[in-house]
Amino acid sequence: MRKLTGMVSVLLLCGNAWSGELDLSFNDDAVRFLYIHDFDGSDLQGDLGIALNSDEGTAINASLYVTGLASDGTDPLEAGLGVRSGYVDGEFSKQNGIPVAVGGFVKYTFPAMNRLSLRAEGWIAPDVLSLGDLDRYQDFTFRAQYAVLKQADVYVGARYLNTEFSNGSRALIDNGLNIGFNIRF
């Protein structure tokens, strides 16, 4: 217990260890929580997250990607490319597996309305990049977000998070509209 308390204390004292973003989105059937970390001095970004659907299953993810401006000139188009892995548990299918997905995101902020932006994200792991019982992993998100504060956005979006397993079953963890917020610290 002392070791755990010591580790938590060190992490809390290291402000950079926790700097980043918290993102929470939900609808009637699913919830997703995401912690996003910017690595100082580089264009690397990483995230840890969990998506839960009590009827379909759970997807835990860890991603690492390189980010930056994807446009020259005045259009603020950001992008990121990388890999995502984790663990998927199909609740009722009794199947699970590990995806090694490739993908990324694009984010466009309107210059005339710099508080409004659109973001699209996609990750895919076909059979060749899926381990265990998992045959396919697909995670697609689109959202329109508005910066209510300098460090906080609210958004409305749509997500499709689907997994398919070797026994023919699937877990549709999220498929629909959601609302959420993002806090940067």
C-alpha positions as CSV (number, residue, x, y, z in Angstrom):
1,M,0.0,0.0,0.0
2,R,2.9,2.4,0.7
3,K,4.4,1.8,-2.7
4,L,1.0,2.6,-4.4
5,T,0.6,5.7,-2.3
6,G,4.2,6.8,-3.1
7,M,3.6,6.3,-6.9
8,V,0.4,8.2,-6.8
9,S,2.1,11.1,-4.9
10,V,4.9,11.3,-7.4
11,L,2.5,11.4,-10.3
12,L,0.4,14.1,-8.7
13,L,3.5,16.2,-8.0
14,C,4.7,15.9,-11.6
15,G,2.3,18.3,-13.4
16,N,3.6,17.2,-16.8
17,A,2.6,13.6,-16.1
18,W,-1.0,14.6,-16.1
19,S,-1.1,17.5,-18.6
20,G,-3.2,16.8,-21.6
21,E,-6.9,16.5,-22.3
22,L,-9.9,14.6,-20.8
23,D,-12.6,13.7,-23.3
24,L,-16.0,12.2,-22.3
25,S,-18.8,11.4,-24.7
26,F,-22.0,9.3,-24.2
27,N,-25.5,8.4,-25.6
28,D,-28.2,6.2,-24.3
29,D,-26.3,3.0,-25.0
30,A,-22.6,3.8,-24.7
31,V,-20.0,5.9,-23.0
32,R,-16.4,6.7,-23.9
33,F,-13.7,8.2,-21.7
34,L,-10.4,9.2,-23.2
35,Y,-7.2,10.7,-21.7
36,I,-5.0,12.4,-24.4
37,H,-1.3,13.3,-23.6
38,D,0.9,15.7,-25.6
39,F,4.6,14.7,-25.3
40,D,6.6,17.9,-24.8
41,G,9.2,18.8,-27.4
42,S,7.8,16.6,-30.1
43,D,4.8,16.2,-32.4
44,L,3.9,12.9,-30.6
45,Q,0.5,12.5,-29.0
46,G,-0.9,9.4,-27.2
47,D,-4.2,8.4,-25.7
48,L,-5.7,5.9,-23.3
49,G,-9.4,5.2,-23.4
50,I,-12.3,2.9,-22.7
51,A,-15.6,2.5,-24.5
52,L,-18.4,0.7,-22.7
53,N,-21.7,-0.7,-23.8
54,S,-23.4,-2.9,-21.1
55,D,-25.2,-4.9,-23.8
56,E,-22.4,-5.3,-26.4
57,G,-19.0,-5.2,-24.7
58,T,-16.0,-3.1,-23.9
59,A,-13.1,-1.7,-25.9
60,I,-9.9,-0.5,-24.1
61,N,-7.5,1.4,-26.3
62,A,-4.0,2.9,-26.3
63,S,-2.9,5.0,-29.2
64,L,0.3,6.7,-30.3
65,Y,0.4,9.1,-33.3
66,V,2.3,11.9,-34.8
67,T,0.4,15.2,-35.2
68,G,0.8,18.5,-36.9
69,L,-0.5,21.0,-39.4
70,A,-1.7,19.4,-42.6
71,S,-2.0,22.5,-44.6
72,D,0.1,25.4,-45.7
73,G,-1.2,28.9,-45.6
74,T,-4.0,30.2,-43.4
75,D,-6.3,27.2,-43.3
76,P,-5.9,25.6,-39.8
77,L,-6.1,21.9,-40.8
78,E,-4.5,19.6,-38.2
79,A,-3.9,15.8,-38.7
80,G,-2.5,12.8,-36.9
81,L,-1.4,9.4,-38.1
82,G,-0.5,6.4,-36.0
83,V,-1.4,3.1,-34.4
84,R,-3.9,2.0,-31.8
85,S,-4.0,-1.2,-29.8
86,G,-5.8,-2.4,-26.7
87,Y,-8.3,-5.1,-25.7
88,V,-11.8,-5.9,-26.9
89,D,-14.3,-8.0,-24.9
90,G,-17.5,-9.0,-26.6
91,E,-19.9,-9.2,-23.7
92,F,-22.4,-11.8,-24.9
93,S,-20.2,-13.4,-27.7
94,K,-17.8,-14.7,-25.1
95,Q,-15.0,-13.6,-27.5
96,N,-12.1,-11.2,-27.0
97,G,-9.0,-10.0,-28.8
98,I,-6.4,-7.4,-29.4
99,P,-6.5,-5.1,-32.4
100,V,-3.4,-3.5,-33.9
101,A,-5.3,-0.7,-35.8
102,V,-3.9,1.9,-38.0
103,G,-5.5,5.3,-38.6
104,G,-5.6,8.9,-37.4
105,F,-7.6,12.1,-37.4
106,V,-8.2,15.4,-39.2
107,K,-9.5,18.5,-37.5
108,Y,-10.5,21.7,-39.3
109,T,-11.1,25.0,-37.4
110,F,-13.0,27.6,-39.3
111,P,-10.8,30.8,-39.6
112,A,-13.7,33.2,-39.4
113,M,-15.3,31.4,-36.4
114,N,-12.2,30.1,-34.6
115,R,-14.3,28.5,-31.8
116,L,-16.0,26.1,-34.2
117,S,-14.3,23.1,-35.6
118,L,-15.0,19.7,-37.3
119,R,-13.1,16.5,-36.4
120,A,-13.1,13.1,-38.1
121,E,-11.2,10.1,-36.8
122,G,-10.8,6.5,-38.1
123,W,-9.0,3.4,-36.9
124,I,-9.2,0.0,-38.6
125,A,-7.7,-3.4,-37.9
126,P,-8.5,-6.1,-40.5
127,D,-8.1,-9.8,-39.8
128,V,-4.3,-9.7,-40.4
129,L,-3.9,-7.0,-37.7
130,S,-6.3,-8.7,-35.2
131,L,-5.2,-11.1,-32.5
132,G,-7.1,-13.7,-30.4
133,D,-10.7,-14.2,-31.4
134,L,-10.9,-10.8,-33.0
135,D,-11.3,-10.7,-36.9
136,R,-12.0,-7.0,-37.4
137,Y,-11.9,-3.7,-35.5
138,Q,-13.5,-0.5,-36.8
139,D,-13.7,2.8,-34.9
140,F,-15.0,5.9,-36.8
141,T,-15.9,9.2,-35.2
142,F,-17.2,12.5,-36.6
143,R,-18.0,15.5,-34.5
144,A,-18.7,19.3,-34.6
145,Q,-17.3,21.0,-31.6
146,Y,-17.5,24.5,-30.1
147,A,-14.9,26.0,-27.7
148,V,-17.0,27.3,-24.8
149,L,-13.9,28.3,-22.9
150,K,-10.2,28.5,-24.0
151,Q,-9.6,25.1,-22.5
152,A,-13.0,23.4,-22.9
153,D,-15.1,22.3,-25.8
154,V,-18.6,20.8,-26.1
155,Y,-19.5,18.7,-29.1
156,V,-22.1,16.7,-30.8
157,G,-21.0,13.8,-33.0
158,A,-21.5,10.3,-34.3
159,R,-19.5,7.2,-33.6
160,Y,-19.3,3.7,-35.1
161,L,-17.3,1.2,-33.0
162,N,-17.7,-2.3,-34.3
163,T,-15.8,-5.5,-33.7
164,E,-16.2,-8.9,-35.4
165,F,-15.0,-12.2,-34.0
166,S,-13.9,-15.6,-35.5
167,N,-17.2,-17.3,-34.4
168,G,-19.2,-15.0,-36.6
169,S,-20.5,-12.8,-33.7
170,R,-19.9,-9.1,-33.4
171,A,-20.0,-6.4,-30.7
172,L,-21.4,-3.1,-31.9
173,I,-20.1,-1.1,-29.0
174,D,-21.2,2.3,-30.3
175,N,-23.4,3.2,-33.2
176,G,-25.1,6.5,-33.1
177,L,-25.1,10.1,-32.1
178,N,-23.4,11.3,-28.9
179,I,-22.7,14.4,-27.0
180,G,-19.6,15.2,-25.1
181,F,-17.0,17.6,-23.8
182,N,-13.2,17.9,-23.9
183,I,-11.2,19.7,-21.2
184,R,-7.5,20.7,-21.8
185,F,-5.2,21.2,-18.8
